[in-house]
């Protein structure tokens, strides 16, 4: 077997409507595909060449603060942080600067962790 790319990353959510509100209104993502109904199903968000999805309804697919984590590259880190703070988003790790990037860690309404990231030039 030869793996050629990551097809998508998916987070489980307990409430699809609330999940969509966070990912679309708070993060500003646009749904590219919607499967299922308003309560159970999956919503995909194409970002660059990748896809981030949220899903609700599979019995063994539960949200977790200690699970995997997707890092979202943003074009304007200060503006992204302001938007998230203005929306009342929970910060797990406040914005910080490293030698190679700016980074913050947030939680969605189900405690799934997301990294907000901006690479430094060079």
Order of alpha helices (4+ residues) and beta strands (2+ residues): beta-alpha-beta-beta-beta-beta-alpha-beta-beta-beta
